[in-house]
Amino acid sequence: DSLLFTFSEAVDLNSLKYEFPFEIEFEQKSKNEVAGFFSEPLRSGEVHKLNVLEVSDLKGNVLNDTSFVIALVESVEPGNVLLSEILFNPYPDGCDFVEIYNNSDKVVDLASLKISTRRSNGNLYAQKPLPEKLLLPKEYVVICSSVEQICNYYDCAERDRFAYFCGGAFCFEKGVEGDEFVDKIMAYQKEAY
């Protein structure tokens, strides 16, 4: 198992320090790319935190300490990801949102999912992939077009739970194989079922 880090500048590999549950062997791939090879394989369902410390570029500029979540992303099956809350009739200067909950023990890449609208004839249209964001087990994320328009009216203590999305709909579709839905909701005017 390995990772590829891309930096905006050429890095001094000797300056790289890190904190992780097991050893990582680093190898310079290009002037600004570094590969990291794990001494142990990543396992399904495990979530690790990688802290990158004191890495500097060739001019001596030090990157701020940075943390990454490291996990294996798994395929989504029906029931793994749920639409847990929907606001489809917001205040006049507010915006719609969809709250998505990871009901599984899997790490899910939201970008593997789509949100869409189903027409009355049953056809899907306006299918849009969700933003790139890892959704950890038992976590939720709020998908909306404006965090500020939501937070003006609702408690938004956990702003890291928001992901920007430009588009609205009330149907949630698996984005990998066929038309298998992981969850869906039907909305009519001011009522949802």
C-alpha positions as a Markdown table, in Angstrom:
| # | Residue | x | y | z |
|---|---|---|---|---|
| 1 | Asp | 0.0 | 0.0 | 0.0 |
| 2 | Ser | 1.3 | 3.5 | -0.8 |
| 3 | Leu | 0.4 | 7.1 | -1.1 |
| 4 | Leu | 1.6 | 9.8 | -3.5 |
| 5 | Phe | 2.1 | 13.3 | -2.0 |
| 6 | Thr | 2.3 | 16.3 | -4.4 |
| 7 | Phe | 3.7 | 19.5 | -3.1 |
| 8 | Ser | 3.7 | 22.9 | -4.7 |
| 9 | Glu | 7.5 | 23.2 | -4.5 |
| 10 | Ala | 10.4 | 20.9 | -4.6 |
| 11 | Val | 10.8 | 19.2 | -1.2 |
| 12 | Asp | 13.8 | 18.2 | 0.9 |
| 13 | Leu | 13.0 | 14.6 | 1.6 |
| 14 | Asn | 15.5 | 14.5 | 4.5 |
| 15 | Ser | 13.4 | 17.2 | 6.4 |
| 16 | Leu | 10.2 | 15.0 | 6.3 |
| 17 | Lys | 9.0 | 13.9 | 9.7 |
| 18 | Tyr | 5.7 | 12.2 | 10.5 |
| 19 | Glu | 3.5 | 10.5 | 13.0 |
| 20 | Phe | 1.6 | 7.4 | 12.0 |
| 21 | Pro | 0.8 | 4.0 | 13.6 |
| 22 | Phe | 3.4 | 2.2 | 11.6 |
| 23 | Glu | 6.5 | 2.9 | 9.5 |
| 24 | Ile | 6.4 | 4.6 | 6.1 |
| 25 | Glu | 9.3 | 4.5 | 3.7 |
| 26 | Phe | 9.5 | 7.7 | 1.6 |
| 27 | Glu | 10.9 | 7.9 | -2.0 |
| 28 | Gln | 11.3 | 11.0 | -4.1 |
| 29 | Lys | 9.4 | 10.5 | -7.4 |
| 30 | Ser | 10.0 | 13.9 | -8.9 |
| 31 | Lys | 11.1 | 17.3 | -7.6 |
| 32 | Asn | 7.7 | 17.9 | -5.9 |
| 33 | Glu | 6.3 | 14.4 | -5.6 |
| 34 | Val | 7.0 | 11.9 | -2.8 |
| 35 | Ala | 5.7 | 8.4 | -2.6 |
| 36 | Gly | 5.1 | 6.8 | 0.8 |
| 37 | Phe | 5.1 | 3.0 | 1.2 |
| 38 | Phe | 3.5 | 1.5 | 4.3 |
| 39 | Ser | 5.3 | -1.2 | 6.3 |
| 40 | Glu | 1.9 | -2.9 | 7.0 |
| 41 | Pro | -1.1 | -3.2 | 4.7 |
| 42 | Leu | -4.1 | -0.9 | 5.2 |
| 43 | Arg | -7.2 | -2.9 | 6.3 |
| 44 | Ser | -10.8 | -2.4 | 5.5 |
| 45 | Gly | -12.7 | -0.5 | 8.2 |
| 46 | Glu | -9.5 | 1.0 | 9.8 |
| 47 | Val | -9.1 | 4.8 | 9.8 |
| 48 | His | -5.6 | 6.3 | 10.6 |
| 49 | Lys | -4.4 | 9.8 | 11.0 |
| 50 | Leu | -1.1 | 10.8 | 9.3 |
| 51 | Asn | 0.6 | 13.9 | 10.7 |
| 52 | Val | 3.2 | 15.4 | 8.4 |
| 53 | Leu | 5.6 | 17.5 | 10.4 |
| 54 | Glu | 8.5 | 19.8 | 9.6 |
| 55 | Val | 8.8 | 19.1 | 5.8 |
| 56 | Ser | 10.6 | 22.0 | 4.0 |
| 57 | Asp | 11.2 | 22.9 | 0.4 |
| 58 | Leu | 14.7 | 23.3 | -1.1 |
| 59 | Lys | 14.7 | 27.0 | -0.1 |
| 60 | Gly | 14.1 | 26.1 | 3.6 |
| 61 | Asn | 10.5 | 27.2 | 3.8 |
| 62 | Val | 8.7 | 24.9 | 6.3 |
| 63 | Leu | 5.2 | 23.6 | 5.6 |
| 64 | Asn | 2.8 | 24.0 | 8.4 |
| 65 | Asp | 2.1 | 20.7 | 10.2 |
| 66 | Thr | -0.6 | 18.9 | 8.3 |
| 67 | Ser | -2.9 | 16.0 | 9.1 |
| 68 | Phe | -4.5 | 13.5 | 6.7 |
| 69 | Val | -7.1 | 10.8 | 7.2 |
| 70 | Ile | -5.8 | 7.5 | 5.7 |
| 71 | Ala | -8.3 | 4.7 | 5.0 |
| 72 | Leu | -9.4 | 2.3 | 2.3 |
| 73 | Val | -12.5 | 3.4 | 0.5 |
| 74 | Glu | -15.0 | 0.7 | -0.1 |
| 75 | Ser | -18.0 | 0.2 | -2.4 |
| 76 | Val | -21.3 | 1.5 | -1.3 |
| 77 | Glu | -24.3 | -0.9 | -1.0 |
| 78 | Pro | -27.9 | 0.0 | -0.3 |
| 79 | Gly | -28.4 | 0.9 | 3.3 |
| 80 | Asn | -24.8 | 2.0 | 3.8 |
| 81 | Val | -25.4 | 5.7 | 3.1 |
| 82 | Leu | -28.7 | 7.4 | 4.1 |
| 83 | Leu | -30.4 | 10.7 | 3.4 |
| 84 | Ser | -30.9 | 11.7 | 7.1 |
| 85 | Glu | -32.2 | 15.2 | 6.7 |
| 86 | Ile | -33.4 | 17.4 | 3.8 |
| 87 | Leu | -34.3 | 21.0 | 3.7 |
| 88 | Phe | -36.1 | 21.7 | 0.5 |
| 89 | Asn | -38.2 | 24.8 | 1.5 |
| 90 | Pro | -35.6 | 27.2 | 3.0 |
| 91 | Tyr | -36.0 | 30.7 | 4.3 |
| 92 | Pro | -36.2 | 33.2 | 1.4 |
| 93 | Asp | -32.5 | 34.0 | 1.6 |
| 94 | Gly | -31.5 | 30.5 | 2.7 |
| 95 | Cys | -30.7 | 27.5 | 0.6 |
| 96 | Asp | -31.6 | 23.8 | 0.3 |
| 97 | Phe | -29.5 | 21.1 | 1.9 |
| 98 | Val | -29.2 | 17.4 | 2.1 |
| 99 | Glu | -27.6 | 15.7 | 5.1 |
| 100 | Ile | -26.0 | 12.4 | 4.3 |
| 101 | Tyr | -25.2 | 9.8 | 7.0 |
| 102 | Asn | -22.7 | 6.9 | 6.6 |
| 103 | Asn | -24.7 | 4.1 | 8.3 |
| 104 | Ser | -21.9 | 1.5 | 7.8 |
| 105 | Asp | -18.5 | 0.6 | 9.1 |
| 106 | Lys | -17.0 | 1.5 | 5.7 |
| 107 | Val | -15.1 | 4.6 | 4.5 |
| 108 | Val | -17.1 | 6.1 | 1.6 |
| 109 | Asp | -15.9 | 8.5 | -1.1 |
| 110 | Leu | -18.8 | 10.8 | -1.7 |
| 111 | Ala | -17.6 | 11.5 | -5.2 |
| 112 | Ser | -18.6 | 7.9 | -6.1 |
| 113 | Leu | -22.2 | 8.9 | -5.5 |
| 114 | Lys | -24.5 | 11.1 | -7.5 |
| 115 | Ile | -27.5 | 13.2 | -6.6 |
| 116 | Ser | -30.2 | 13.5 | -9.1 |
| 117 | Thr | -33.9 | 14.3 | -9.8 |
| 118 | Arg | -36.4 | 11.7 | -11.1 |
| 119 | Arg | -38.9 | 13.0 | -13.5 |
| 120 | Ser | -42.6 | 11.9 | -13.4 |
| 121 | Asn | -41.9 | 9.4 | -16.2 |
| 122 | Gly | -39.3 | 7.6 | -14.0 |
| 123 | Asn | -36.2 | 8.9 | -15.9 |
| 124 | Leu | -33.3 | 10.4 | -14.0 |
| 125 | Tyr | -31.9 | 13.7 | -15.0 |
| 126 | Ala | -29.5 | 16.4 | -13.7 |
| 127 | Gln | -27.3 | 13.7 | -12.2 |
| 128 | Lys | -24.3 | 15.3 | -10.5 |
| 129 | Pro | -21.5 | 13.6 | -8.7 |
| 130 | Leu | -21.1 | 14.7 | -5.1 |
| 131 | Pro | -18.0 | 16.6 | -4.0 |
| 132 | Glu | -14.8 | 14.7 | -3.2 |
| 133 | Lys | -14.9 | 14.1 | 0.5 |
| 134 | Leu | -14.3 | 10.9 | 2.6 |
| 135 | Leu | -17.3 | 10.1 | 4.8 |
| 136 | Leu | -16.0 | 8.0 | 7.7 |
| 137 | Pro | -18.1 | 5.4 | 9.5 |
| 138 | Lys | -21.1 | 6.8 | 11.4 |
| 139 | Glu | -20.3 | 10.3 | 10.2 |
| 140 | Tyr | -22.6 | 12.8 | 8.4 |
| 141 | Val | -22.0 | 15.6 | 6.0 |
| 142 | Val | -24.3 | 18.4 | 4.9 |
| 143 | Ile | -24.4 | 19.1 | 1.2 |
| 144 | Cys | -25.4 | 22.6 | 0.2 |
| 145 | Ser | -24.6 | 25.5 | -2.1 |
| 146 | Ser | -23.9 | 28.0 | 0.6 |
| 147 | Val | -22.7 | 27.2 | 4.2 |
| 148 | Glu | -23.4 | 30.8 | 5.2 |
| 149 | Gln | -27.1 | 30.7 | 4.0 |
| 150 | Ile | -27.6 | 27.6 | 6.2 |
| 151 | Cys | -25.7 | 28.9 | 9.2 |
| 152 | Asn | -27.7 | 32.2 | 9.2 |
| 153 | Tyr | -30.7 | 30.2 | 10.5 |
| 154 | Tyr | -29.4 | 27.0 | 12.0 |
| 155 | Asp | -26.7 | 26.0 | 14.5 |
| 156 | Cys | -23.5 | 25.2 | 12.6 |
| 157 | Ala | -21.1 | 24.3 | 15.3 |
| 158 | Glu | -19.4 | 21.7 | 13.2 |
| 159 | Arg | -18.6 | 23.6 | 9.9 |
| 160 | Asp | -16.2 | 20.8 | 8.8 |
| 161 | Arg | -19.3 | 18.7 | 8.3 |
| 162 | Phe | -20.3 | 20.8 | 5.3 |
| 163 | Ala | -19.4 | 20.2 | 1.7 |
| 164 | Tyr | -20.1 | 22.6 | -1.1 |
| 165 | Phe | -22.3 | 21.3 | -3.9 |
| 166 | Cys | -23.8 | 23.3 | -6.8 |
| 167 | Gly | -27.1 | 21.7 | -7.6 |
| 168 | Gly | -30.3 | 20.5 | -6.0 |
| 169 | Ala | -32.4 | 17.4 | -6.2 |
| 170 | Phe | -34.3 | 14.9 | -4.0 |
| 171 | Cys | -33.0 | 11.6 | -5.3 |
| 172 | Phe | -29.7 | 10.0 | -4.3 |
| 173 | Glu | -28.2 | 7.4 | -6.6 |
| 174 | Lys | -25.2 | 5.0 | -6.4 |
| 175 | Gly | -22.7 | 6.2 | -8.9 |
| 176 | Val | -20.8 | 3.0 | -9.8 |
| 177 | Glu | -22.9 | 0.1 | -11.1 |
| 178 | Gly | -26.1 | 0.7 | -12.9 |
| 179 | Asp | -29.2 | 2.4 | -11.3 |
| 180 | Glu | -28.9 | 0.9 | -7.9 |
| 181 | Phe | -30.1 | 3.3 | -5.3 |
| 182 | Val | -28.5 | 3.6 | -1.8 |
| 183 | Asp | -31.3 | 5.8 | -0.6 |
| 184 | Lys | -34.0 | 8.0 | -2.1 |
| 185 | Ile | -36.8 | 10.4 | -1.1 |
| 186 | Met | -39.7 | 11.8 | -3.0 |
| 187 | Ala | -40.6 | 15.4 | -2.6 |
| 188 | Tyr | -43.8 | 17.1 | -3.8 |
| 189 | Gln | -44.0 | 20.9 | -3.4 |
| 190 | Lys | -43.9 | 21.4 | 0.4 |
| 191 | Glu | -44.2 | 17.8 | 1.5 |
| 192 | Ala | -41.7 | 14.9 | 1.6 |
| 193 | Tyr | -42.4 | 11.2 | 2.0 |
